[in-house]
Amino acid sequence: MGSGLMTTKPPSSSGLCSRLWIKLLLAYLVPVALILTGIGYLAYRAARVTMENQLGDALISVARTAVSLVGKPRALRLAPGDEQTRTYANQKEKLQHLQAAARVESIYLFDQNGRALVDSSGMFAIGEPVMKLAADSAELREVFGGADRSSVLFADDRGRLYKTGFAPVRLEGRVVAAVGVDGSARFFGPLSSLGRILLLVGVVALALVAAVTLLVSRLITRPLDRLAQSARRIGRGELDQEIEVETSDEIGVLAHTLNETRKSIHARDRQLQMMLSGIAHEVRNPLGGMALFAGLLKEELGDHPTGRKHLEKISTELDYLSRVVNDFLDFARERPLDLEDLDPRVELEQVEHLSVSELQPAGVELEFEVVSGVKQVRWDRERMRRALLNLVRNAIQASRPGGAVAIRLENDGTDLLLSVSDDGCGIPEGKCGQVFEPFYTSRQQGTGLGLALVKKIVEAHGGSIYFTTQAEKGTTFTLRLPARPGA
């Protein structure tokens, strides 16, 4: 089995609330952003189409006016070289006056072959092909069929938008030419402003939604945060503090239910402790009496080998039962910590002294190291010593003869790390998740409460415990405790 690290760390309330805040923000912002984007796009698109159609209709109207001004049939008979004639000058002047009045870019008369006849802007000579008409071939087929049409919106070389309106010129009932009117899409200036306004409105709306979401999330997450803290206190066995019901909504119902649960657990816990105290009293008295009579019987047996052997077996079992009762009571009882400033070296030396009776028969040595920088700790002397003894005894029982158990205390800058290591065969992979469970033991004479009691004592000091284990190389239990005295 490879090395395995056991850490059971619940998510913090701030983490839960931050995730809830993100969910609320997404729940509000995403739909609102999609709706505003859709509405803005449709509004912009509808305005653009409307304005483009209006521009096309206006250009067609100008083209119709130009058709009425064109002198027929004289203008239609113009040929290359007639630019200096009075007829050409009159027709051009009329178109220029109309161009200025209608505020369009240019007005031009062309024949069915797309050759210019009269051009208000002077860009095309008589008979010169109007090359830009090639892009409007579909519209021109309808124009020469007798219909008024406008081109699609297009951009020139400088990116300016234009549109062209066409009107047919009839002579004796036949369409013989057409007038084209180029109009700049300067009318689209208000549309650009509309787009910017829609964008600004969308940004402001999203900002307001985000602000409302923050306010609502705080109204939801703050009481939930306090409920989470209360639930953790209940999990740690701190059952005396009342849970305040702040609201009358679902969160208030949850707080009320949690408070009732706390009261129920507290009542059962007090009943259990009273029952355990009664059991301890009833069990300890017979055990003490049996231990006393065993001592008297040992004196009376003298050198009787068989009797003394049986008596030692009885004494061993009595010691085991007494330890079971003590472990059971220590695990079940809730007592406040009696904190005091202690020298860690002295405490580790006491643990070594108390473990001598188990170290020598097992052929195991105890080594401890306090890294410089750890000069003082603030512990409950009795309970922390009990936790260390349990860890050391487990390590001794797991170690091979001739091996060593190492204790190391160091400061990692924020916490104290106290580790107890053995060189045994490690913890089986399938059992790693059970080592801190009450009444779980892999030894025939184990109570199953040692590590559970250690975990309870460490957490009462504001710390945590985890372990690493590797097959045939041993296991290390590490206590992470607050570094500052009184933290």
N, C-alpha and C positions, 0 to 999 in steps of 0.2 A: 504494500500500500504506500502511496506517496504521502508527502506531508499535507496536512489539512488544517486550515485555520477556522476556528469556530468563533464567529461573532454574531451576536443577536442584538442588532441596534434598531429600535423602532424609528420610523420616520418622524422628524420633528414637526411640531404643529405649524411652524413657519413654512416648512416645505409643503405641508398639506394645504395651507391657506394660499400659498403662492400658486400652487397648481390650480386651486379653485378659482383664484383671481384670473388666471390665464384662460380658463375655460369660460368664465363669465365674459371676459373681454372678447374672446372669439365668438361666443354666442351672440353678442350684441353687434360687434363691429363687422363681422363677415357678412351677415345678411343685409345690414344697412349699407355697407359699401357696395354690395352687388346691386341692391335696389337703386341706390343713387347713381351708380354707374349706368345701369340700364335706362333709368329715366333721363339722365343727362344725355346719353347717346341718342335716345329716341327723340328728345326735344331738339338737340342740335341737328340731327339728321332731317327731322321734319322741317325745321326752319331753313336749313340749307336747300332742301328740295323746293320749298315754297318760294324762296327768294330766287333760286335758279330759274324756276318756271316764270316768275314775274319778270325777271331780266329777259328771258327769251321772248315773252309776250311783248314787252316794251320794244325790243329790237325789231320784232316782226312788224309792229305798228309803225316804227320809223321807216322800215323798208317799204311798207305800203304807201306811206306818204311820199317817199322818194319816187316810187313808181308813178304816182299821180303828177309829179313835177317834171318827170323826164319827157322831153319833147319827142313825140312819136309822129312819123317814122324817122325824123332827121337824125336823132341820136343813134338809132339802130343802124344807120348807114355809114357811120364814121369808119374810116379806114386808116391804116398806118400813114402818118404824115399829116393828118388833119389836126394836129395839136394846136396849130396857129390860127385855125379858122374861128369865125365868130360863133358858129354853132357849138363847137367844143367848149369855147370859153363860157358861153351862156349856161350850158348844161353843168359844167364844173362849178360855176359860181352858185347855181341853185343848190347843188349837193353840199357845197361848203357852208352855205347859210343854214341848211338843215342840220348839218353836222354840229355847227356851233350851237344852234338852238336846242338840239336833242342831247348835246354833251356826250357824243359817241366818238370812237376813235377814227373811224373812216367809213365812207359809203362808196360803193363802187357798182357800176353796171357792167355786166359781162354777158356774152352770148352763150349758146348751147354747147359750144366747144370749150368753154372755160377761158376765153380770151377777153381781156379787159377792153371796154369801150370808153367809159368815163370813170375817173377815180378822183374823189375829193381830196385825198391826201397827196396825190402826185407820185405815188409809188410805182404805178404801172403805166406804161405807155399804151397807146391804142394798138390792139392786136397782140399784146404780150400775154402769155399764159399766166393765169393767177394760180401759182403752184399750191398755195395753201388750200385750194378747193379740193385737192385730191383726198384730203382727210375727211371731207364731207360728202363723199360720192353717194352714200345711201340717202342722205337728206336731199341732195340735188335731184336724184331721180324722181322723188316725190314732188319737188318744187317744179320741175319741168313737166310734171304730170298735172300741174295746176293747183297744188296745195302750198300753203304757207308752212314753213318749218324753221326750227332753230337747231343749231349744232349742239353737241355736248360741250361742256366746259373744258377748255384746254389752256395750257400754259405756254408762254413764249420762252425765248432763250434765257430771259432773266427771271423766269419763274412767276411772272405776273399772269393772273387768270383772265381769260377772255372767253367771249361767247359770240356767235354770229347768228343774226336773224335773216332769213331769206324770204323774198316775195317774188312771184312770177310776173313777168311783163308780157301782156297779151297784145297782139296786133291782129285785127280782123278775126278774133276768136281763137287764135292760136298762141301758144306760149313760145315766144321767139327769143326771150332773154330773161334775165333775173337780176334783182338788186340784192346785194349783200351788205349788211350793216354790222361792223365789228364794234362790240361794246366791252369796255373794261369792267371787270368784276369788282370795281371799287365799291359797288353797292354791298359787297360782302364784308366791308369794314365793320358794320354793326354786328354781323354774324360772328366775327372774331371776338368782339367784345362780349357777345352772348356766351361764347365758349369759355372765356375767362371768368365771367360771372358764375356760370354753372360750376366751374372747377372750384372757385372760391367758396361757393355755397356748400359744395360737397365736402371740402376740407373743414369748414366751420362745423358742419353737421357731424362729421366723424369726430372732431375734437369734443363737441358737446356730448356725443354718445360715450366717448372714452371717459370724460369727466363723470358722467352719470354712472358709468360702470364702476369706476373707482369708488364712488360714494356708496353704491349698492353693495359692492364686494366687501368694503370695510364694515358695513352694517351687518353683513352675513358672516364674514370670516372672524371678526373680533370675538363675538360670543362663541363661535366654534372653537377658536383658539383657547379660550378660557375653559370650555368644556373638555377639550383634549388634555389640558393641563390637569383638570380635576380627575379625568379618567386615569391619567398616569399616577396621580397621587393615590387613587384607589388601588391601582395595580401594585403600588409599593407598600400597600397596607396602611396608608395614612387615612384613617376613616373618620377622624374627629371633625374635620373642617366642613362646614355647611357649604353646599353648592348654591350660589345665588341664581334665582330664576329672573332673568332680566327682561324677557319679552313674553308676550302671550301667544306668539305664533308657534309654528312647528318646532323651532329651536327652543322656545320656552318649554314646550311639552317634553322635548328631549332632555332638557336640563332637569325638569321636575322628575322625570322617570329615572334619570341617573342618580338624582339625590335620594329617591326612594330606594333604589338599588343599594346605594351606599349605606343607608340606615339599616337595611335588611342584613347586608354583609356584616356591618358593625355589630348588630345584635347577635348574629350567629357566631361571630368571632369571639365575643365576650362569653357566650355560652360554652363555646368550645374550650376557651382557656380555663373557665371554671371547672369544666369536666376533666380537662387534663390535670389541673391542680389536684382534683380529687383522686384521679387515678394514680398520680405520682405519690400522693400521700399514702394511699392504700397499698401500692406496690412497694414503695421504698421501705415501709416498716417491716413487712415480712422478709425482704431481702436483707435488711440490716440485722434482723434476728437470726436468719440463717447463716449470715457471715459470722456473727458472734458465736453461735453454737458450733460452726465449723472450726473456729479457732480453738474452742474448748475441747472439741473432739480430737483435734490434732495433738493437743497436749496429752490427752488420755491414751491415745494410740501408741505413743512412744515410738518404738522401733518396728512396729508391725508394718512390713513392707506393702502388703496387698491393701490394707486399710488406708495407709497414707497415700497410695497411688489413687485410690478411688476418691479420697478426700481432696486431693489436688485437682482432680477432674471437676469435682463439685465446686470448688473455689473458683476455678477458671470460668465455669458457666455462670456462677453468681456475679463475677466481675463483668462478664459480657452483658448479662441482663441489666446490671446497674448502668453500664455505659449506654445501652439502648434507651433506657428511661431518661438519662441525662440528655442524650442527643435529641430525643424526641421532644423533650420539654424546651430545650434551647431553640429548636427549630420553630416550635409552635408559639412560644411566648413573644410578645412585642414589648421590648424594653427600650427606653430612650438611651442614647449613647452617653457614656461618661467620658468625655474627651479630655485629654491632658497632653501636654507637651512632653515628648519622649525622645530619648537618644536611640536611634535605630540599631546601633551596634549592640547596646545593652540588651535590647529586645531579642535580637537574633542569637546572642549568646545564651539567653534564657531558654530559647527554643532548642538550641543545641543541648543544653543541660537536661532539659525535660525529655529529650529524645534518646539519651544515652542507653536507656534500658532496652530500646528497640534496635538501635544501631549495632551494638556489639553482637547480639545473637545472629543478626542478619549478615554480619561481615561487611557492613557498608559504612563509608565515611561521609561526614557532612562538611561541606565547604561553603563559606559565605563570603560575600564581597559587598562592601558599601562604597560606591564610587564617590570620589571627592566632590563636594558640592551639596551632598545630602547630610545636613548636620542635625536636623530636627524634624520630627513628624508629629502630627496631632491625631492621635488614635484613642480609641477605647482600649486600654491596655489588655483587659481580660479577654474581650471578644476577638480582638485582632490576634492575640497570642493563640487563642483557640483555633482561629482560621489557619494560621501558619502551621500549627501542630498537625492539623488534619491533612494539609497539603504535604508536609514532610513525611507523615506516616504513610500516606498513599505512595509517595515516591520511594520510600524505603521498601515497602512491600513489592513495588514494581521493579526494583533494581536487582541486578544479579549479584551474587556473593563476590566480594572484592571490588564492587563498583562504588560509585560516589553519587551523592545528592548535592546539587549546587543551588545556593540561594544567592541572588544578585539584586541589589537595590540601586537604582540610578534615577537621575532626573533628566528627562528629555526636553526640558525647557518650559513645558506647560504642565506636565503631570509627573508623578512618581510611578516608576515601573518596577514592580517587585516580582521576580520570576523564581520558580522552583522547578528544577530540572532533574530527571532521572535518566538512566542509561538502559532502561528495560526494553521490552519487545514492542512497546507502543500500544495504542488503543485500536482495536479492530475497526475497520471502516464503518461497518454496519452499526457500531455502538457509539459513534462519536456524537450523535444527536441526543443521546440519553444520559450522558455523564452527569448533568446537573439536575436530573429529575429526582425528586424525593423517592427513597426506597429502592432506587436502582443500585445494584452492586454486582460485581463480578467475583466476589470472594464469599466463601461459605460463611465466614464469621463476621461479614461486614453488615453494618446497620443500614447502609444505603442513604444515609442522611449527611455524610461528611461533606461532600462537594456542594450539596444543596445548601447546607449551613454556611459554608464558605462564601458562596454567591450572595446569600442574604446579608452576611456581615459586610462584605465589600460594598454592596449596593447601599447599605445603610450609611456607609462612610462617603457616599457620593461617587463611588467608583464603578468599575466593571471588571469582568474576568473573561479571559479567553484562553485557548490553548492551541499549541501546535504539536503534532505527533507524526512520527515516521517509523515504519516497521523496522524492528530490530535495532533502532537507534535511540528510542526513548521518547519521552513526552515532556513538554515544558508548559506549565501553567503560569500565566502572567496576570498580575493584578495591576490595573491602571487606577491610581488614586490621585485626588487633588494634591498639587504640589504645595500650595500655600496652607500653612496651619490655619485651621478654622474655616477653610473654604467649604 
